[in-house]
Amino acid sequence: MSVIKDNSEVLMHFSIKLADGTVAESTFANAKPVIFRIGDGSLTENFEKCLLGLAAGQKKQFDLAPEDAFGPSNPNNIHYVELSKFSADTPAEVGRIIAFTGPDGYDIPGIITQVMGDSVTVDFNHPLAGKTVTFEVEVVSIER
């Protein structure tokens, strides 16, 4: 029986849950598992360690601290934008996610966290940064 090891290509389903049990993301809902390669840098080292040794068909649940999941919240990723930069098409509303063009020309999603006077606070951290999350995984298949 094949198990997940370094350089394995893995097809799996996953759910990410917050401390209160809210599901932040899940591949189970749309029946579309994800594929990735162990060691390619797309997952954190501790996340990969939790997967090593699992076989196809196995399920596992584990908690990851912020530094092992989506990273800590970085205060340098919080910016203040003038309210005049927003429009009726893209209003500055708390909780709204807006794509901003970064210095490299690529879009960067930012979450509006506060509107006060003429200043809008935009958080460019990953929405799950700074949070301990629970992963539930089900290994569908393993190559190598």
C-alpha positions in Angstrom: 0.0 0.0 0.0 1.3 3.4 -1.0 1.6 6.1 1.7 2.4 9.8 1.5 6.2 10.4 1.6 8.6 13.1 0.4 7.8 14.1 -3.2 4.5 12.2 -3.3 1.8 13.7 -5.5 -1.4 13.6 -3.4 -5.0 14.0 -4.4 -7.1 14.8 -1.4 -10.2 16.5 0.0 -9.9 18.9 2.9 -11.9 21.2 5.1 -10.6 24.2 7.1 -12.5 25.0 10.3 -12.1 27.9 12.6 -12.0 27.5 16.4 -15.8 28.1 16.6 -16.5 25.3 14.1 -17.2 27.6 11.1 -16.0 26.0 7.9 -13.8 28.5 6.1 -13.2 26.3 3.0 -13.9 22.8 1.9 -13.4 20.7 -1.2 -16.0 18.2 0.0 -18.8 20.7 -0.7 -18.0 20.9 -4.5 -16.7 17.3 -4.8 -13.4 18.6 -6.3 -10.3 17.3 -4.5 -7.0 19.2 -4.8 -3.7 17.9 -6.0 -0.3 18.9 -4.7 3.3 17.5 -4.3 4.9 17.1 -0.9 8.0 19.3 -0.7 7.1 21.7 -3.5 6.7 24.6 -1.0 2.9 25.0 -1.5 2.3 23.8 2.1 4.0 24.5 5.3 6.5 22.0 6.7 4.3 21.1 9.7 1.2 20.7 7.5 3.2 18.2 5.4 4.4 16.4 8.5 0.8 15.8 9.5 0.2 14.1 6.1 3.3 11.9 6.0 2.4 8.2 6.3 -1.2 8.5 5.4 -2.6 6.0 2.8 -5.3 6.4 0.2 -8.7 6.3 1.8 -7.4 7.5 5.2 -8.9 10.5 7.0 -7.2 12.6 9.6 -8.0 15.8 11.6 -5.3 18.1 13.0 -5.0 21.6 14.4 -2.4 24.0 13.1 -1.2 27.1 14.8 -1.1 30.3 12.7 2.7 29.9 11.9 2.0 26.4 10.5 -1.1 27.3 8.6 -1.6 30.8 7.0 1.0 32.7 9.0 0.7 35.3 11.7 -1.1 38.5 11.0 1.5 41.1 9.8 0.8 44.7 10.8 2.8 45.9 7.8 0.1 44.4 5.6 -2.5 46.8 7.0 -2.8 50.0 4.9 -4.8 53.2 5.0 -6.4 54.4 1.8 -8.2 57.7 1.2 -12.0 57.3 1.0 -11.9 59.3 -2.3 -10.2 56.3 -4.0 -13.4 54.3 -3.7 -16.5 54.8 -6.0 -20.1 53.8 -6.2 -19.0 50.7 -8.1 -16.5 49.7 -5.4 -17.8 51.3 -2.2 -15.7 51.2 1.0 -17.8 48.9 3.2 -16.5 47.0 6.2 -16.1 43.3 5.4 -15.9 43.8 1.6 -13.0 42.2 -0.2 -11.6 44.3 -3.0 -8.8 43.6 -5.5 -6.2 46.3 -5.5 -3.4 46.5 -8.1 0.0 46.0 -6.5 3.3 47.5 -7.5 4.0 44.5 -9.7 0.7 45.0 -11.6 -0.9 41.9 -10.0 -4.2 42.1 -8.1 -4.0 41.8 -4.3 -7.1 41.1 -2.4 -7.7 43.4 0.6 -10.4 43.3 3.3 -11.9 46.6 4.4 -11.8 46.5 8.2 -12.7 50.1 9.1 -14.0 53.3 7.5 -13.4 56.4 9.7 -13.8 59.8 8.3 -11.8 60.0 5.0 -9.7 57.0 5.9 -10.3 53.4 5.0 -8.3 50.6 6.7 -7.5 47.7 4.4 -6.0 44.5 5.6 -3.9 42.7 3.0 -3.2 39.7 5.2 -4.6 36.3 4.3 -8.2 36.2 5.8 -7.0 33.2 8.0 -3.7 34.7 9.0 -3.2 34.7 12.8 -5.8 32.0 13.4 -5.4 28.5 14.6 -7.3 26.2 12.2 -8.4 22.6 12.1 -7.8 20.7 9.0 -9.8 17.6 8.1 -8.3 15.7 5.2 -9.3 12.6 3.2 -6.6 11.1 1.0 -8.1 10.1 -2.4 -4.9 8.9 -4.1 -1.1 9.0 -4.0 1.4 8.8 -6.8 5.0 7.8 -6.0 
